[in-house]
Amino acid sequence: MKILAISDTHGYYRNYPDISPDLVILLGDIKFYEIREIEKKYNCPIVGILGNHDAVDYYQDTNIIYAHHKIITVNGIKIAGFNGSIAYKRKQSLLYFEEEVYEFVKDLESVDIFIAHSNPATEETQELDAAHRGFVAFNYYIKTKQPKYFLHGHLHKANSYIIEKTNVISVYPFKIFDF
């Protein structure tokens, strides 16, 4: 199964790949009009969560499967999702405290793909500003449930690495991979 993940385009990146994916995953900080373009371009299921710069209604009146704070199954793949980023300024709707993320993941069953806007906390991210340090709760979930993939955006840096047995992919602006 070919998966296209997109994140953090912020209205600046419009040249989406000319491929026919089986699934598109949106990882947030994608402008509303871009979401509409993506929805028209790709004829497959689209799953998404929101980023810290998005409006809470971006997926309203679309065919996008909103995965925040739930588990969904698409094409036989079990996906869990979580919006936003760490509350680095006054608490707003798409900013979360570490405890809120932990409450979601602590008893969450194992999934194939976990999608989030924000990243797990790593040694490298601890040197970044408060908004980009990531969630320790994501590390807890990865270590205890070991999803096959953990996809995130937010860092504006394409990267991939492994935690335990989980392939962690930092998507920017898009990543194509086979599941």
N, C-alpha and C positions, 0 to 999 in steps of 0.2 A: 504494500500500500504506500503510495507516494503522498507525503504530507508537506504542505507549505505553511510555514509559520512566519508571521509578520509582526513587527513591533517598532514603536518609537519613530514613526515616519514624520510626525508633527507637521504634516502638510508639505514637507520638503521633498519627499521621495515619491515619485508617481510611476516609475517604470517597473511595474510588477512583472514577474517572469511570465513568458508565454508558454505555459505548460498546462497540462490537464491533471491537476492533483485529485486525489480521492478524498482529501480532507484539507481544509484551510483552518488554521488556528490563529486568532488575533490576540496579541498579548498586551494591548493597551497603548495609549498615547498615539492614537491614530485619529485624525480629524474626522468629523462626522461625514463630510462629503467624500472622503477617501473610503470610508466604510461602505458607502453606497456604490462607489466605483468597483470595489473589490467584490461586492455582492453581485454586481452585473457581470463581471469578468469571469468568475469561476462558477461552473455548474456542478457543484458538489456541496456536501454539508459544510457549514462554517460554524466553528465554535469560538466563543470569545469571552474574555474578561476585560475589565477596564483598567486604565492606568491612572496615576495620580493627577494627570492634567486633563482627564476626560470629564464629560458631564454624565451624570447617572442615567440619563435617558438616551444615550447614543444608540443602543440596540432596540429601542422601542420602535415598533412598526417596521421591523426588518425580519428576515428569516433566520437571523443568526441565533444559534443556541447559546444562551447566556449561562455560563458555567460557574459563576461566583457562588461559593459556599455550598456547593452541591457536587454530586457525582452523577455523570451522565454516561450513556453508552452510545457510541456512534460507530457504525460499521464493525461492531464486535470489539471495539477498543473502549476500555473503561477510563474515563477522564474526570479528574477533580480540578477545581479552579479556585483561585483567590485573587481578588482585585487589588489595586492600589499599591501603596508603599507605606513604609514606617511613618508614624506621625512625627515629622520633623519640624512642624510649626503648629500653630493652634489647630486642634482637632477638627477635621472636616470629614465629609462623607466618604472619601476615597483614601483616607489616611488612617492607619490602624496602629494600635499599640501591640507590642509583642504578645501580651496576654490574650488579646482577641484572636490572633493567629493560632496560638497554642490551643485555645479552646476548640477551634475548628479541627486541627490536625491530631489532637491527642488520642482520639478514639476513631479516627477516620480509617476505614478499611483500605487495604492495598489497592492501588489502581495501576493501570499501564502507563498513563501519562498524567503528571501533575502540571498544570499550567498556572503561572502567576505573573504578575507584572514585575514584582520585586524579586530580588535574588536571595539565595541562602547567604548567611553570613560566612565569610571566609577570612583568612589572615589578610589577604590582599584588600578586601573591601573594608576592613576595620580602619584603614588609613584614609578612606574617602570621607566626604562630608556626611553629616548625620542622615541625610535623605537617601543615601546610596549604600549604607553599611549592610543592609539586608536583615533578614529575620533568622534568629537562632532556631525558632520553632520549625522552620523549613528543614533545617539540618536534622532536627529530631525526627521529623517524618521520614526523611530520606534514609536515615540510619535504622529506623525501626521497621519501616514498611518496604523499603527498596523498590520504588517504582522503576520501570525500565527507563523512562525519561522524566526529567524535570526541566521544563522549558520556562524561561523568563526573559524579560526585556529590561528596561529601566536604565541599564548601565551605558547604553550607546556604544557598545563594544561587542563585536562578534567573538565568541570564545566557546570552547567546550572542554570539559574535564569530567572526571569520574569521582564520585563520592560513594564509598562502599561499592555497590554493583549498579549504581544509577548513573546514567549518562546525563550530565547537566549541560544544557545548551543555553548560552546567552545569545539571544537572537537580536541582530541589528544589521540592516533593516529587515532582511528576510533570510530564511534558511529552508532549504529543501532537503528532505531526508526520507529514507524508506523505513517503514515500520514492519 
